[in-house]
């Protein structure tokens, strides 16, 4: 094998391992922590509203639009969102 082929093979193998580890992180987060729930209706959240600091579903995008949200991350599955935004 040439150096180029070995290099490509190594990159593909590293990418496959990274993808498997990321899939494992998501599996663990969703199985153990559970998906975050929308702060408005209680449905499964797809995003975190940065301005409100709470999960949101597809139906409840913040008024600031798509710029004010980010995708849910595995760590969000373990966050207690009820403590983050109290009745202050």
N, C-alpha and C positions, 0 to 999 in steps of 0.2 A: 504494500500500500504506500501511496505517496504521502508526503506531509500534509498536502491540501486535503486529501480524503480523510486522514486521521483527524485533522483539525475540525472538519465539518461533522464527522461522526461524534467527536467529543462535544461540540456545541449542541448538536441534536440531543445527545444523551443528557447533558446538563439541563437543557430546556425541559426535557421530559421529566426529569427528577424534580425540578422546580414546580412544574405544573402538578405533579402528583402530591407534593407537599402542600401546595396551596389548596388543592381539592380536599386533602385530609384536614387542613385547618378549618375549612368551611363545614365539612361533615361534622367535625367535633363541635364547632360553635353552634350549629343548628340543632344537633342532637342533645347536647348538654345544656347550652344556654337558651336555646329557643330563639326564634326570629323576633325582632323587636316589633311592637304593636304601634299602630298609628295613634298619635296623640289626640286626634280629632274623633275618629270613629272606632278604633280598636282593631281594624283589619291589619293584616300583615304589612309591615312597612317595607318600602323599596328604597327610600332615601332618608337622610337625616337633614332636617331643616336647620341650617347653620344659624340663622337669625333667631329662631325660637328655641333652638337647642333641644329639639324633640324629633322622634321618628315621624314620618309621613308616608301615606300610601299614595297610589297613583291618582286618587281622586282629590287629594288635599295638598296640592303644590302651594307653597307660600306665595303671598301676593308679590313678592320681589321677583318671582319667576325662577327659571332653571339655574340662574347664577347663584342663588341663595341655598342650593342644596348640594349634597354630596352623596355618593353611593354608600350603602350600608357596608361596613367592614366586619370581619369576624369578631373583633373586640366589642362591637356594638351589641352583639348577642348577649354579652355578660353585663351590660350596663343597666343599673336600676334607674330607668328614666323617670319614675315617679318622684325620686328624691331630687333630681336635677332641676326641676322647675316647680317649686312649691307655690302655695297661695300667698305670695308676698305682696 
